[in-house]
Amino acid sequence: MNDVFTNQVRVRFKHCDTAGIVFYPRYFEML
């Protein structure tokens, strides 16, 4: 079984911290 799972999600301002990096708990919220 060699299926690939892909999902495109738009990263918004609320998902980032002050440095502009995706905030770790929010990353799992997007999955």
Backbone atoms as SQL, in Angstrom:
CREATE TABLE atoms (id INTEGER PRIMARY KEY, chain TEXT, resi INTEGER, resn TEXT, atom TEXT, x REAL, y REAL, z REAL);
INSERT INTO atoms VALUES
  (1, 'A', 1, 'MET', 'N', 0.848, -1.180, 0.000),
  (2, 'A', 1, 'MET', 'CA', 0.000, 0.000, 0.000),
  (3, 'A', 1, 'MET', 'C', 0.891, 1.241, 0.000),
  (4, 'A', 2, 'ASN', 'N', 0.929, 1.939, -1.109),
  (5, 'A', 2, 'ASN', 'CA', 1.790, 3.101, -1.258),
  (6, 'A', 2, 'ASN', 'C', 0.992, 4.366, -1.531),
  (7, 'A', 3, 'ASP', 'N', -0.127, 4.516, -0.877),
  (8, 'A', 3, 'ASP', 'CA', -0.947, 5.710, -1.072),
  (9, 'A', 3, 'ASP', 'C', -0.339, 6.896, -0.332),
  (10, 'A', 4, 'VAL', 'N', -0.479, 8.055, -0.924),
  (11, 'A', 4, 'VAL', 'CA', 0.027, 9.281, -0.328),
  (12, 'A', 4, 'VAL', 'C', -1.155, 10.144, 0.069),
  (13, 'A', 5, 'PHE', 'N', -1.119, 10.656, 1.298),
  (14, 'A', 5, 'PHE', 'CA', -2.170, 11.545, 1.785),
  (15, 'A', 5, 'PHE', 'C', -1.682, 12.978, 1.688),
  (16, 'A', 6, 'THR', 'N', -2.405, 13.805, 0.965),
  (17, 'A', 6, 'THR', 'CA', -2.071, 15.223, 0.879),
  (18, 'A', 6, 'THR', 'C', -3.297, 16.046, 1.230),
  (19, 'A', 7, 'ASN', 'N', -3.043, 17.203, 1.804),
  (20, 'A', 7, 'ASN', 'CA', -4.115, 18.107, 2.197),
  (21, 'A', 7, 'ASN', 'C', -3.569, 19.525, 2.142),
  (22, 'A', 8, 'GLN', 'N', -4.223, 20.385, 1.408),
  (23, 'A', 8, 'GLN', 'CA', -3.782, 21.766, 1.316),
  (24, 'A', 8, 'GLN', 'C', -4.644, 22.615, 2.242),
  (25, 'A', 9, 'VAL', 'N', -3.968, 23.334, 3.134),
  (26, 'A', 9, 'VAL', 'CA', -4.653, 24.184, 4.106),
  (27, 'A', 9, 'VAL', 'C', -4.017, 25.563, 4.045),
  (28, 'A', 10, 'ARG', 'N', -4.838, 26.580, 4.015),
  (29, 'A', 10, 'ARG', 'CA', -4.336, 27.949, 4.014),
  (30, 'A', 10, 'ARG', 'C', -3.941, 28.337, 5.439),
  (31, 'A', 11, 'VAL', 'N', -2.693, 28.743, 5.607),
  (32, 'A', 11, 'VAL', 'CA', -2.213, 29.183, 6.919),
  (33, 'A', 11, 'VAL', 'C', -2.601, 30.642, 7.082),
  (34, 'A', 12, 'ARG', 'N', -3.338, 30.928, 8.115),
  (35, 'A', 12, 'ARG', 'CA', -3.808, 32.285, 8.380),
  (36, 'A', 12, 'ARG', 'C', -3.019, 32.910, 9.532),
  (37, 'A', 13, 'PHE', 'N', -3.218, 34.191, 9.721),
  (38, 'A', 13, 'PHE', 'CA', -2.499, 34.928, 10.758),
  (39, 'A', 13, 'PHE', 'C', -2.730, 34.331, 12.144),
  (40, 'A', 14, 'LYS', 'N', -3.939, 33.854, 12.415),
  (41, 'A', 14, 'LYS', 'CA', -4.257, 33.303, 13.744),
  (42, 'A', 14, 'LYS', 'C', -3.508, 32.004, 14.034),
  (43, 'A', 15, 'HIS', 'N', -2.974, 31.345, 13.017),
  (44, 'A', 15, 'HIS', 'CA', -2.229, 30.107, 13.215),
  (45, 'A', 15, 'HIS', 'C', -0.753, 30.359, 13.532),
  (46, 'A', 16, 'CYS', 'N', -0.297, 31.599, 13.449),
  (47, 'A', 16, 'CYS', 'CA', 1.123, 31.911, 13.616),
  (48, 'A', 16, 'CYS', 'C', 1.393, 32.617, 14.940),
  (49, 'A', 17, 'ASP', 'N', 2.635, 32.478, 15.413),
  (50, 'A', 17, 'ASP', 'CA', 3.053, 33.223, 16.592),
  (51, 'A', 17, 'ASP', 'C', 3.660, 34.551, 16.136),
  (52, 'A', 18, 'THR', 'N', 4.253, 35.289, 17.063),
  (53, 'A', 18, 'THR', 'CA', 4.771, 36.619, 16.721),
  (54, 'A', 18, 'THR', 'C', 5.962, 36.573, 15.765),
  (55, 'A', 19, 'ALA', 'N', 6.650, 35.440, 15.677),
  (56, 'A', 19, 'ALA', 'CA', 7.785, 35.299, 14.762),
  (57, 'A', 19, 'ALA', 'C', 7.341, 34.902, 13.356),
  (58, 'A', 20, 'GLY', 'N', 6.028, 34.637, 13.175),
  (59, 'A', 20, 'GLY', 'CA', 5.524, 34.248, 11.872),
  (60, 'A', 20, 'GLY', 'C', 5.630, 32.759, 11.597),
  (61, 'A', 21, 'ILE', 'N', 5.872, 31.979, 12.645),
  (62, 'A', 21, 'ILE', 'CA', 5.991, 30.524, 12.524),
  (63, 'A', 21, 'ILE', 'C', 4.686, 29.900, 13.003),
  (64, 'A', 22, 'VAL', 'N', 4.244, 28.846, 12.328),
  (65, 'A', 22, 'VAL', 'CA', 2.992, 28.194, 12.714),
  (66, 'A', 22, 'VAL', 'C', 3.117, 27.683, 14.140),
  (67, 'A', 23, 'PHE', 'N', 2.159, 28.076, 14.979),
  (68, 'A', 23, 'PHE', 'CA', 2.127, 27.682, 16.383),
  (69, 'A', 23, 'PHE', 'C', 1.825, 26.193, 16.472),
  (70, 'A', 24, 'TYR', 'N', 2.640, 25.442, 17.201),
  (71, 'A', 24, 'TYR', 'CA', 2.610, 23.974, 17.212),
  (72, 'A', 24, 'TYR', 'C', 1.225, 23.371, 17.486),
  (73, 'A', 25, 'PRO', 'N', 0.486, 23.775, 18.530),
  (74, 'A', 25, 'PRO', 'CA', -0.857, 23.195, 18.740),
  (75, 'A', 25, 'PRO', 'C', -1.824, 23.523, 17.601),
  (76, 'A', 26, 'ARG', 'N', -1.682, 24.665, 16.979),
  (77, 'A', 26, 'ARG', 'CA', -2.550, 25.033, 15.855),
  (78, 'A', 26, 'ARG', 'C', -2.277, 24.164, 14.638),
  (79, 'A', 27, 'TYR', 'N', -1.046, 23.679, 14.505),
  (80, 'A', 27, 'TYR', 'CA', -0.691, 22.805, 13.384),
  (81, 'A', 27, 'TYR', 'C', -1.560, 21.549, 13.404),
  (82, 'A', 28, 'PHE', 'N', -1.743, 20.955, 14.568),
  (83, 'A', 28, 'PHE', 'CA', -2.569, 19.753, 14.678),
  (84, 'A', 28, 'PHE', 'C', -4.047, 20.074, 14.507),
  (85, 'A', 29, 'GLU', 'N', -4.446, 21.285, 14.825),
  (86, 'A', 29, 'GLU', 'CA', -5.833, 21.708, 14.602),
  (87, 'A', 29, 'GLU', 'C', -6.142, 21.739, 13.105),
  (88, 'A', 30, 'MET', 'N', -5.152, 22.075, 12.291),
  (89, 'A', 30, 'MET', 'CA', -5.354, 22.153, 10.849),
  (90, 'A', 30, 'MET', 'C', -5.410, 20.782, 10.190),
  (91, 'A', 31, 'LEU', 'N', -4.821, 19.764, 10.823),
  (92, 'A', 31, 'LEU', 'CA', -4.848, 18.422, 10.257),
  (93, 'A', 31, 'LEU', 'C', -6.228, 17.872, 10.423);
